[in-house]
Amino acid sequence: MGSGTILVGTVMRILQAKSSFILLQVLDLITTLVAFHYGAFEVNPLVARLTTYLGATGGVLASKVIAVLIAWRVRRLLWVVNLFYLAIVGWNVLVVWALAHAH
């Protein structure tokens, strides 16, 4: 086995792990709430609606519960879900950085 094959296998194990999913959900929650603090708004229509009814923290937490319920049903594709949330967290970090430097 080459080092590339080992690296790909390691990355796939990390992306397939439920613990990676939970960590990404926590990071999404934190970065979203920090972005709200700096004046950002939610662009996901479902989460935006939840925040209207439940407040910023309650709406985002409710969306995390929904995400967990969905992800546990698609266990074989958890790596795809994790890649998606990795991109979301990265985007949130960029938004927070931009808003923090705009103030």
C-alpha positions in Angstrom: 0.0 0.0 0.0 1.3 3.4 -0.9 1.2 6.4 1.4 -1.5 8.0 -0.8 -3.8 5.0 -0.3 -3.2 5.1 3.4 -3.9 8.9 3.5 -7.1 8.5 1.5 -8.2 5.6 3.8 -7.5 7.7 6.9 -9.4 10.7 5.6 -12.4 8.6 4.7 -12.4 7.0 8.2 -12.4 10.5 9.7 -15.1 11.7 7.3 -17.2 8.6 8.0 -17.0 9.0 11.8 -20.1 10.1 13.7 -17.7 12.0 16.1 -16.6 14.1 13.1 -20.2 14.8 12.3 -20.9 15.9 15.9 -17.8 18.1 16.0 -18.8 19.8 12.7 -22.3 20.4 14.1 -20.8 22.0 17.2 -18.4 24.1 15.1 -21.3 25.1 12.8 -23.4 26.2 15.8 -20.6 28.2 17.3 -19.5 29.9 14.1 -23.1 30.7 13.2 -23.9 32.3 16.5 -20.7 34.3 16.4 -21.6 35.4 12.8 -25.0 36.5 14.2 -23.2 38.5 16.8 -21.4 40.4 14.1 -24.6 41.1 12.2 -24.8 38.2 9.8 -28.1 36.6 8.9 -29.1 33.0 8.2 -29.4 32.2 4.4 -30.8 28.7 4.8 -34.5 29.2 4.5 -35.4 26.4 7.0 -33.0 27.6 9.6 -34.0 31.2 9.0 -37.6 30.2 9.7 -36.7 28.3 12.8 -34.7 31.3 14.1 -37.8 33.5 13.5 -39.9 31.2 15.8 -37.3 30.0 18.3 -34.7 32.9 18.4 -31.2 32.7 17.0 -29.8 30.1 19.4 -33.0 28.0 19.6 -33.4 28.0 15.8 -29.9 26.9 15.1 -30.0 24.3 17.8 -33.3 22.9 16.4 -31.6 22.7 13.0 -28.8 20.8 14.5 -31.3 18.2 15.9 -32.8 17.9 12.5 -29.4 17.5 10.9 -28.5 14.7 13.4 -31.7 12.9 12.8 -31.2 13.0 9.0 -27.5 12.1 9.1 -28.1 9.0 11.3 -30.5 7.7 8.6 -28.0 8.1 5.8 -25.0 6.5 7.7 -23.4 5.2 4.5 -23.2 8.7 3.1 -22.1 10.4 6.3 -18.8 11.3 4.6 -20.7 13.4 2.1 -22.7 15.1 4.8 -19.4 15.8 6.7 -17.8 17.3 3.6 -20.8 19.5 3.2 -20.6 20.7 6.9 -16.9 21.2 6.6 -17.5 23.6 3.8 -20.3 25.4 5.8 -18.0 25.8 8.8 -15.2 27.1 6.5 -17.7 29.6 5.0 -18.9 30.7 8.5 -15.3 31.3 9.5 -14.7 33.5 6.5 -17.9 35.5 7.2 -17.0 36.0 10.8 -13.5 37.1 9.8 -14.8 39.5 7.3 -17.4 41.0 9.6 -15.0 41.2 12.5 -12.6 43.2 10.4 -15.3 45.4 9.0 -16.1 46.8 12.5 
